[in-house]
Amino acid sequence: MKTAFVFPGQGAQYIGMASDYLASDPVCAQLLARFDSDHGTNLAQIMAEGPEDALKETRYTQPAILFHSVCALQALLSRTDVHPDFVAGHSLGEFTALVAAGVLTPKDAMHIVHKRGEFMIKANEGAPFAMAAIIGLEAPAVIEICKESESSGLVRAVNFNTPIQTVISGSEAGVQAAMQLAKERGAKRALPLVVGGPFHTPLIQKAGLWLEEEMRAFDFQPANCPVVSNVDALPDTNPDLLRQKMVRQVVSPVRWVECVQYMINAGVERFIEFGPQKVLSGMIRNIDKDVQLINVDKIEEIAAAVELL
């Protein structure tokens, strides 16, 4: 059975995340302690105790989710010899996929996504922005709604999560206009999202430039299995191309539906999601109900995962 490892992005975090791995795995505990020491942060405390507003700050959320996902991945791999035929991640999660494929070390990836989070907030320079999930309309309809709403302000369809759930992002006025039009066109819900910036739009183009400069200091190794990229829904193992795709991803849509469909068409029948909650599993189930889904969030779930494998 072909298997894909997948990793969630921003929004999956929760207070107390990764606490069981920190308590039982000295390597994980050392990785997080080293991150806090190197960056002058208190991520370990924020993950354990909050406050929730701090954990939602993009510069903390991104390394926290990547860390949790890596701990879950390493815990399962220590108990079974399963290996992925593909890896993929949703936005931030694509950096975790690079760790899983041996392209980046966990330490380097945590640093990069911490800086990525800072860059994504700084790039918008305080301009009013918004993001919203449009539920109940197919993607082409949402794309057309965004085009028709651009007279109010920049707004783009940026996260293609399921066939009938698409996230839009952009200026506050543009997103508000698109939400209203989506409701008029029959959307079941137009749900505002609590985020730190207009992610995956040209409004944060500077973040991509800063990230490109930041990543020059780090070695990207050839991937040991194909990484299916958000920007084109195609696999790659070339480290230079993967680096370029991570720069483009900052302002490009997350083509998650196409990523999942590519892997299924390539023979993947089983998806294992590593990290907090089960966000991607829910999306994948709405893309194809026939694939096997396994989740590894907490340590207590690993035994059941190993039995299924």
C-alpha positions as CSV (number, residue, x, y, z in Angstrom):
1,M,0.0,0.0,0.0
2,K,1.5,3.3,-1.1
3,T,1.6,5.8,1.8
4,A,1.9,9.6,2.1
5,F,3.0,11.5,5.2
6,V,1.1,14.8,5.5
7,F,1.6,17.7,7.9
8,P,-0.8,20.5,9.0
9,G,-0.4,24.2,8.9
10,Q,-1.4,27.2,10.9
11,G,-4.6,26.9,12.9
12,A,-4.0,23.4,14.3
13,Q,-2.3,24.6,17.5
14,Y,-3.7,24.1,21.0
15,I,-2.5,24.8,24.5
16,G,-0.6,21.8,25.8
17,M,0.4,20.6,22.4
18,A,3.4,18.2,22.3
19,S,3.5,18.0,26.1
20,D,3.5,14.2,26.1
21,Y,6.5,14.1,23.7
22,L,8.4,16.7,25.8
23,A,7.8,14.6,28.9
24,S,9.0,11.3,27.4
25,D,11.5,12.2,24.7
26,P,14.7,14.0,25.7
27,V,15.6,14.6,22.1
28,C,12.4,16.6,21.5
29,A,12.9,18.4,24.8
30,Q,16.4,19.4,23.9
31,L,15.3,20.6,20.4
32,L,12.7,23.0,21.9
33,A,15.1,24.2,24.7
34,R,17.7,24.9,22.0
35,F,15.2,26.9,20.0
36,D,14.3,29.0,22.9
37,S,17.9,29.6,23.8
38,D,18.9,30.5,20.3
39,H,16.0,32.9,19.7
40,G,15.5,34.4,23.1
41,T,11.9,33.1,23.2
42,N,9.7,31.2,25.6
43,L,7.9,28.9,23.1
44,A,8.0,26.0,25.5
45,Q,6.1,27.9,28.1
46,I,3.6,29.3,25.6
47,M,2.9,25.9,24.2
48,A,2.4,24.5,27.7
49,E,0.5,27.3,29.3
50,G,-0.5,29.9,26.7
51,P,-1.9,32.4,26.8
52,E,-3.8,31.4,23.6
53,D,-3.3,34.8,22.1
54,A,0.5,34.3,22.3
55,L,0.3,30.8,20.7
56,K,-1.7,32.3,17.9
57,E,1.1,34.7,17.0
58,T,2.4,33.5,13.7
59,R,6.1,33.6,14.8
60,Y,5.2,31.2,17.6
61,T,2.5,29.2,15.9
62,Q,4.7,28.1,13.0
63,P,7.6,26.6,15.0
64,A,5.2,25.1,17.5
65,I,3.2,23.2,14.9
66,L,6.3,22.1,13.1
67,F,7.9,20.9,16.4
68,H,4.8,18.9,17.4
69,S,4.6,17.3,14.0
70,V,8.3,16.3,14.0
71,C,8.0,14.8,17.5
72,A,5.0,12.7,16.3
73,L,6.8,11.7,13.2
74,Q,9.9,10.6,15.0
75,A,7.9,8.7,17.7
76,L,6.1,6.6,15.0
77,L,9.2,6.0,13.0
78,S,10.9,4.7,16.2
79,R,8.3,2.0,16.4
80,T,7.7,0.9,12.8
81,D,9.6,0.7,9.6
82,V,6.9,2.4,7.4
83,H,8.4,4.9,4.9
84,P,6.5,7.4,2.8
85,D,6.1,7.2,-1.0
86,F,5.3,10.9,-0.9
87,V,5.3,13.7,1.7
88,A,3.3,16.9,1.6
89,G,2.2,19.7,3.9
90,H,-0.4,22.4,4.0
91,S,1.4,25.8,3.8
92,L,3.6,25.9,6.9
93,G,3.3,22.1,6.9
94,E,5.3,21.9,3.7
95,F,8.4,22.8,5.8
96,T,7.7,19.8,8.1
97,A,7.4,17.7,4.9
98,L,10.9,18.9,4.0
99,V,12.1,17.6,7.4
100,A,10.4,14.3,6.8
101,A,12.1,14.0,3.4
102,G,15.6,14.8,4.9
103,V,15.8,18.1,3.1
104,L,16.1,20.2,6.3
105,T,17.0,19.4,9.9
106,P,14.4,20.0,12.5
107,K,16.5,22.7,14.1
108,D,17.0,24.6,10.8
109,A,13.3,24.2,9.9
110,M,12.2,25.6,13.2
111,H,14.4,28.6,12.8
112,I,13.2,29.2,9.2
113,V,9.5,29.0,10.0
114,H,10.0,31.3,13.0
115,K,11.5,33.9,10.7
116,R,8.9,33.2,8.1
117,G,6.2,34.0,10.6
118,E,7.8,37.3,11.5
119,F,8.3,38.2,7.8
120,M,4.7,37.4,7.0
121,I,3.4,39.8,9.6
122,K,5.9,42.5,8.9
123,A,5.4,42.5,5.2
124,N,1.8,43.8,5.3
125,E,3.0,47.0,7.2
126,G,-0.1,47.4,9.2
127,A,-2.5,47.7,6.3
128,P,-6.1,46.4,7.0
129,F,-6.4,42.8,5.9
130,A,-8.7,39.7,6.3
131,M,-9.0,36.1,5.5
132,A,-12.2,34.0,5.3
133,A,-13.3,30.4,4.6
134,I,-16.0,30.1,1.9
135,I,-17.9,26.9,2.4
136,G,-20.4,25.3,0.1
137,L,-19.2,26.7,-3.3
138,E,-16.9,25.1,-5.7
139,A,-13.5,26.6,-6.3
140,P,-14.2,28.1,-9.8
141,A,-17.1,30.0,-8.3
142,V,-15.0,31.4,-5.5
143,I,-12.3,32.5,-7.9
144,E,-14.9,34.3,-10.0
145,I,-16.3,36.0,-6.9
146,C,-12.8,37.3,-6.0
147,K,-12.4,38.7,-9.5
148,E,-15.7,40.5,-9.3
149,S,-14.8,41.9,-5.8
150,E,-11.4,43.3,-6.7
151,S,-12.9,46.7,-7.3
152,S,-13.3,47.0,-3.5
153,G,-9.7,45.8,-2.8
154,L,-7.3,43.0,-3.5
155,V,-8.8,39.6,-2.7
156,R,-7.7,36.2,-3.9
157,A,-8.6,32.5,-3.5
158,V,-5.6,31.2,-1.7
159,N,-6.3,27.8,0.1
160,F,-8.1,25.2,-2.0
161,N,-8.8,22.9,1.0
162,T,-11.6,20.7,-0.3
163,P,-13.8,20.8,-3.4
164,I,-16.3,23.0,-1.5
165,Q,-14.1,24.9,0.9
166,T,-11.8,27.6,-0.3
167,V,-10.1,30.3,1.8
168,I,-9.8,33.8,0.5
169,S,-7.3,36.4,1.6
170,G,-6.4,40.0,0.9
171,S,-7.4,43.6,1.9
172,E,-10.1,43.9,4.5
173,A,-12.4,45.7,2.0
174,G,-11.8,43.1,-0.7
175,V,-12.4,40.1,1.5
176,Q,-15.6,41.7,3.0
177,A,-17.0,42.4,-0.5
178,A,-16.2,38.8,-1.6
179,M,-17.8,37.3,1.6
180,Q,-21.0,39.2,0.9
181,L,-21.1,38.2,-2.7
182,A,-20.4,34.6,-1.8
183,K,-23.4,34.5,0.5
184,E,-25.5,36.0,-2.3
185,R,-24.2,33.3,-4.6
186,G,-25.3,30.5,-2.3
187,A,-22.3,29.8,0.0
188,K,-23.4,27.9,3.1
189,R,-20.9,29.9,5.2
190,A,-18.4,32.8,4.8
191,L,-16.4,32.4,8.0
192,P,-13.8,35.1,9.0
193,L,-10.5,33.6,10.1
194,V,-8.3,34.9,13.0
195,V,-4.9,35.3,11.3
196,G,-1.9,37.6,11.4
197,G,-1.8,38.8,7.8
198,P,-3.1,38.4,4.2
199,F,-1.3,35.1,3.7
200,H,-0.5,33.7,0.2
201,T,-1.3,37.0,-1.6
202,P,0.9,39.7,-3.3
203,L,0.3,41.9,-0.3
204,I,3.1,40.1,1.6
205,Q,5.5,39.8,-1.4
206,K,8.3,41.3,0.7
207,A,8.0,38.2,3.0
208,G,9.0,36.0,0.2
209,L,12.0,38.1,-0.6
210,W,13.1,38.2,3.0
211,L,12.6,34.4,3.3
212,E,14.7,33.8,0.2
213,E,17.5,35.7,1.7
214,E,17.1,34.0,5.1
215,M,17.2,30.5,3.6
216,R,20.5,31.1,1.7
217,A,22.3,30.4,5.0
218,F,20.9,26.9,5.2
219,D,21.8,23.7,3.4
220,F,18.9,22.0,1.5
221,Q,19.6,18.4,0.9
222,P,18.2,16.2,-1.9
223,A,14.8,14.8,-0.7
224,N,14.8,11.0,0.0
225,C,11.2,10.8,-1.3
226,P,9.1,13.1,-3.5
227,V,7.8,16.3,-1.9
228,V,4.5,17.3,-3.4
229,S,4.5,21.1,-3.5
230,N,1.6,23.5,-2.7
231,V,2.5,25.8,-5.6
232,D,2.1,23.4,-8.4
233,A,0.8,20.1,-6.9
234,L,3.8,18.3,-8.4
235,P,6.6,16.2,-6.8
236,D,10.2,17.1,-6.6
237,T,13.4,16.0,-4.9
238,N,15.8,18.6,-6.2
239,P,16.9,20.8,-3.2
240,D,17.3,24.0,-5.3
241,L,13.9,23.7,-6.8
242,L,12.3,22.8,-3.4
243,R,13.9,26.0,-2.0
244,Q,12.5,28.1,-4.8
245,K,9.1,26.6,-4.3
246,M,9.1,27.5,-0.7
247,V,9.8,31.2,-1.6
248,R,7.0,31.1,-4.2
249,Q,4.6,29.5,-1.7
250,V,4.5,32.7,0.4
251,V,2.4,34.5,-2.2
252,S,1.0,31.5,-4.1
253,P,-2.2,29.6,-3.5
254,V,-2.1,26.4,-1.5
255,R,-3.4,23.8,-4.1
256,W,-4.2,21.2,-1.5
257,V,-7.0,19.4,-3.3
258,E,-4.7,19.0,-6.3
259,C,-1.8,17.8,-4.1
260,V,-4.0,15.1,-2.6
261,Q,-5.5,14.1,-6.0
262,Y,-2.0,13.9,-7.5
263,M,-0.9,11.5,-4.7
264,I,-4.0,9.3,-5.1
265,N,-3.6,9.2,-8.8
266,A,0.0,8.1,-8.2
267,G,-1.3,5.1,-6.2
268,V,-1.4,6.4,-2.6
269,E,-4.1,4.6,-0.6
270,R,-3.0,5.6,2.9
271,F,-2.4,9.1,4.4
272,I,-0.7,9.5,7.8
273,E,-1.2,12.9,9.4
274,F,1.4,13.9,11.9
275,G,0.8,16.9,14.3
276,P,-1.8,18.6,16.3
277,Q,-5.5,17.8,15.7
278,K,-6.9,16.1,12.6
279,V,-7.3,19.1,10.2
280,L,-5.8,17.6,7.1
281,S,-7.6,14.2,7.6
282,G,-10.9,16.0,7.5
283,M,-9.9,17.7,4.3
284,I,-8.7,14.5,2.7
285,R,-11.9,12.7,3.7
286,N,-13.8,15.4,1.8
287,I,-11.6,14.9,-1.3
288,D,-11.7,11.1,-1.4
289,K,-13.6,8.9,1.1
290,D,-11.9,5.7,0.0
291,V,-8.4,6.3,1.3
292,Q,-7.2,5.1,4.6
293,L,-6.5,7.9,7.2
294,I,-4.2,7.5,10.2
295,N,-3.6,10.3,12.7
296,V,-0.7,10.8,15.1
297,D,-1.3,13.7,17.4
298,K,-0.6,12.4,20.9
299,I,1.7,9.5,22.0
300,E,-1.4,7.5,23.0
301,E,-2.4,7.2,19.4
302,I,0.9,5.7,18.2
303,A,0.0,2.1,19.3
304,A,-3.2,2.1,17.3
305,A,-1.3,3.6,14.3
306,V,1.3,0.9,14.5
307,E,-1.4,-1.8,14.6
308,L,-3.0,-0.4,11.5
309,L,0.3,-0.3,9.7
